[in-house]
Amino acid sequence: MGKKHQKVVVLPCSGIGKVFGALARETAYELVENVRPGLATLTCLPLLVINDPEAVALVTENPVITIDGCPKDCAKKSVEALGKVVDKAYEAIKFYKEHKDLKPEGIAEVTDTGRKLAAVAAAEVAKMVDELAAGEEK
């Protein structure tokens, strides 16, 4: 067992104009606001790109989970560009493939069905948040 952590950073992609980017963001919001408030935290992906000192410190000093909307893995690559290994990486489409009855729709934000899928995804990601916070191996 490794070091216990007070925070686990969840970094969704920006994915503006893409339904799975919106799903990645909605999943992260659901996780941070409702499923693991106080334990899971967010930072802004563009802040990492411009090397904002507070955002960089948050990401480099804590376990990080990325949720990307597409195979370009922009969130994951942004973390790796800092020399940090991502503790767990997800692609939002994976959640849909596992729950095809919850087809997300919408671009700027997801519809009710997409929010239901985000809640299911957040519950899955929460398990990894708990493991990382407890210092368990990946």
N, C-alpha and C positions, 0 to 999 in steps of 0.2 A: 504494500500500500504506500502511495506517495503522499505528498504534502496536501493538506486540506486547503481549500480556497473559499474565500468569502464571496467572490464574484466569478461568474462565468460569462464571458462576452459572447453575445450572439450577433453576428454580423450578416444581415441580409444584403443581397445585391440591390442596386438601384433600379435596374430593369424597367425604366420608365417606358410606358407604351406597350408593355408585354404582359400578358395575363399571368404567366408564371413568375415574373418579377414582382407583380402585385401580390401574388400568393406568397412568395418568399417574405415580403415585408409584412403582410398580414399575419403570417405564422409567427414571425419574430415579435410583433406587437402583442399578439395574444399570449405568447409565452412570458414576456416581460411584465405585462400589465395584469394578467389574470392567473396564469398557471404557476409561475415561479417568481413573483414580484420580490424584489430585494436580493434575490440570488442571481437571476439572469439579468444582464444589463445590455444596453445597446450603445453603439457609437455610430457615427455617420461615416459611411464609406468615403465620400469625398474628403473628409478630414484626414483620412489615412493617406490619400493620394497627394495631399499638399503637405504631408508630414507635420500636422498639428501636434505639438509636444504632448498635450494631454491625451489625445486619442491614441497616439503611438504608445505612450506609457501604459494606458489601459490594456491595449492589445498585447503588448510584449510581456506584461507582468502577470497576466491571468490566462487561464485556459480559454480557447477560442473555438466556437462553432460557427461555421459559415453556412448560409443557405443561399444557393445561387438559383437563378431562374432559368438558366440555360447552360449548355456545355462549355461556354466560354469561361466559366468559373471566375468571373471578375472579382468577387469578394475574396475567394480563396487566394487568387493570385496577388491581390493587394496586400493580404496578410503575409504571404510568402516573400513579397518584395521587401518586407521589413526584416527578413531573416528569421521569421517566426514560423514554426511548423504548426499548421492547423490541427487541432486536436480531433475534430470531427467535421467532415464536409458533407453537406446534403445538396441534392438538386431538387427543387420544388416539384418537378414533373414526376419524381419517384412517388410522392404522396398520392398524386392523381392516379398513377398506374396501379397503385394498391387499393384505391377506392374510386373506381370508375363511376360509381353512382353519384359522386359529388363533383361534377364537372365545374371547374371554376370558369367564370366569365367576367368580363370587365377589364378595363385597362388602367385607369387612374386608381380605381379601387375595385375589389371583387364584390360580387353579388352575395346574396344570402347563402347560396349553395357554396360559393367559394369560402365564405366565412366559416361554414360548417367544416369544410375540408381543412381550413387553417387551424381550427380547434383540434381536429384529429391529429394533424401534423404536430401541433404544439405539444400535445400529450406525449407523442413519440419522442420528440426532441427533449422534453423534460426529463425523460429517463437518463439521457446522456448528460444533461446538466447536473443531475443528482450524482452520477458516477464521477464526473470530473470534479465537482465540488468536494466530494468525499476523498478525492485523491486516488481513485481507482484507476488502474491502467486502462488504456484505450482498447 
